[in-house]
Amino acid sequence: MSEKQQIIKRLLEMQKRFIAHEHAEGFSPDAYYHPQDGDPLLGYRDEYDALANKLIDIAHQEKGSKR
């Protein structure tokens, strides 16, 4: 599996986990933007953003374009 495919797979897994959490617990902007220790969303935004940016970089590299 290519790095791009692995990133996409991980992003989809993260989205499914987020949606399941949202359905079970509801959505709290405070918990999303300021998660506490032990919160299932702790580190979610940072990891998701890093993976999404890496995917964008790969797409630009494939097309020979720049950000």
C-alpha positions in Angstrom: 0.0 0.0 0.0 1.4 3.4 -1.0 1.9 6.2 1.6 -0.9 8.1 0.0 -3.3 5.1 0.4 -2.2 4.6 4.0 -2.9 8.3 4.8 -6.3 8.2 3.2 -7.1 5.0 5.1 -6.0 6.6 8.4 -8.0 9.7 7.7 -11.2 7.7 7.0 -10.6 5.7 10.2 -10.3 8.9 12.2 -13.5 10.3 10.6 -15.4 7.2 11.5 -14.1 7.3 15.1 -15.1 11.0 15.3 -18.6 10.4 13.9 -19.1 7.5 16.3 -18.0 9.7 19.2 -20.3 12.5 18.1 -23.3 10.2 17.8 -22.7 8.7 21.2 -21.7 11.8 23.1 -22.9 14.7 21.0 -20.7 17.5 19.8 -19.0 19.9 22.1 -16.9 22.6 20.5 -15.0 23.0 23.8 -14.2 19.2 23.9 -13.1 19.4 20.2 -10.9 22.5 20.5 -9.7 22.0 24.1 -9.8 18.3 24.9 -8.7 17.2 28.4 -6.5 14.3 29.4 -8.3 11.1 28.7 -10.7 12.6 26.2 -11.1 10.5 23.0 -10.5 13.6 20.9 -7.2 14.4 22.6 -4.6 14.8 19.7 -7.3 14.3 17.1 -7.1 17.7 15.4 -3.3 17.8 15.4 -3.0 14.3 13.8 -5.8 14.9 11.3 -4.3 18.2 10.2 -0.8 16.8 9.9 -2.0 13.8 7.8 -4.2 16.1 5.6 -1.3 18.4 4.9 1.0 15.5 4.1 -1.7 14.2 1.6 -1.8 17.7 0.0 2.0 17.7 -0.3 1.9 14.2 -2.0 -0.8 15.4 -4.4 1.2 18.4 -5.4 4.3 16.3 -5.8 2.4 13.9 -8.1 1.2 16.7 -10.2 4.4 18.7 -10.2 2.7 21.7 -8.7 3.4 23.8 -5.6 1.4 24.9 -2.7 
